[in-house]
């Protein structure tokens, strides 16, 4: 990959929602052999996801992120941040996606976004299967049809079509 034409400081954020081949992209495409350098998954969670909803990146986190980008370019690799949680938590209707996007946009870097989607029926079925694997006992019909008593209430396993 020729990164010389890209503006220094650019970084690719892959925001594909859960169950849209994110693991395949992370393991097979975003690798040094293809010209990419991935930011560590735990740092991604710490920096962008595991915070209170209004908490922004600290100055140390911003510096770390900028150093990662500079080092990637120095190594002739394109920096990429890829994590399924960037699009919010799907089983809660993506409730935290706005706060995650605020943190990403705060970085001050030249950001490129890759958002991967999947046909809705396949995504719904795959998400339900994952929920069952994780220990839930819920029919597919109930998974799709159940609604909270209050429209603003967010509960585990309450699937929200508007998320898609």
N, C-alpha and C positions, 0 to 999 in steps of 0.2 A: 504494500500500500504506500503510495506517495503522499506524505503528509506535508510536504514543503509548500504546497499551494494553499493550505488551510491557514487561517489566521492563528498565530501563536496564542495559546490560552484556550482554544476550543476544546470542548469535551462533549461526548455523546452520552445522553441519558436515555437508557432503554426503559420505557415505562409500561411494558406489556403487562396486562392483568394476569392473574393466576390462570393456569390451564390454557396458555396460548403459546406453548413451546419455548418458554423463557429458559428453562434448564438446558434445552438443546442449543439455544443461541449462546448461552454462557459457557457451555462445555465444548462446543464444536466450532463456533464462529468467532467469539470474542477472545481469541487466544493469540499469543505472540507470533505464532507461525503465520497468522493472517494479518499481522500488523497492528494488533490491539494490545492494550495494557489495561487490565481490569482493576478497579479499586476494590479492596478487600470487602467481602460481603458483610462482615461484622461491623466494619467502619461505616458502611452504607446504612446499616440499621441504626447504629449509634448516632450518626450525624443527621439523618433525615427522617427516621421513623419513630424511634423510641424516646420521644420527648412529650412534654405537655403540649397541648394543641397550639398555644401561642408562643412557645419557645422557639427562638431562631438559632442559627448556628453561632457558636462562640467565635471569638477572634482566633483562638487556637485552631478550631476546626476549619475555619476559612483559610488560615495559613497552611494547614496540612493539605487541604484540597488543592490549593494553588501550587504547592510543592509537588504533589502527585502529578499534576498536569505538566509542570515544567520538566520533571524527571522523565515522564513519558515521551515528551518531544525530544529531549536530549538522547533518549534511547531509540529514536526514530520509530516510536510506537504511538498509535492514536489512543488517547485516554477514553475509557468507557466506564460508566457506572450503570450496572444492570441489576435490577431487583424487582421481583413481582410486587412487593409492597409499595412501590412508588405510586401505584394507581389506587392506593387505599385498600382496606381490608374488604374483600368481596362479600363475605357472608354477613357483614354489617352494612352493606350498601355503600362501601367506599367512604365511610364517614370522615376519615382523616386525610383524604387526598388533598384538600385545600391547604392544610398546614404543611404537608410534605412539599407541595408545589411552591409554597412561599419560601421554604428553606432552600429549595433548588434555585429559585430565581434570585435569591439573596446573594449567591456566590460571586456575582460580578464577572463570571466567565462567559465566553462566547459559547452558549449552549445550543446543541442540536438535539432534537427529540426524535426518538424512534418509538412509536406507539403501535403495538401489535394487537390485533383483535382476532376473534374467531367467530365463526357462524354461531348465532345465539343458541340454537337447539343443542348443538354439540357442546358448547360451553356449559350450558345449564346441566346437561346430563353428566358431564365430566366433573363439574363442581359437586353435584349431588353424590356421585360415586366417591369422591374424596372425603366428603363429610361422613359417609357410611364407613369407609376405611378407618377414619379417625375415631369411630366408636358410636356415632349417632344411630338411632333406629327410627328412621323417618321415611315414609313412603315418598316417592318422587312427586306424586300429586300434592301431598301435604307440604313438601319443600317449596313447591311453586306457589301454592294457593294461600298459605298461611300469611296473615297480616297482623301486625301489632294492634292492640286496642287503641292506641294513640298514634297518629301518623308520624310524629317526631320521635317516637320511642325506638331505640336501637337495641335489639336483643340478639344474642348468639343464635345462629341458625335461622334467623328471619331473612330470607332471600328477598331482595328488592330489585324488581325488573328495571326500575329507572336507573340503576347503576350501569346497566349495559347501554 
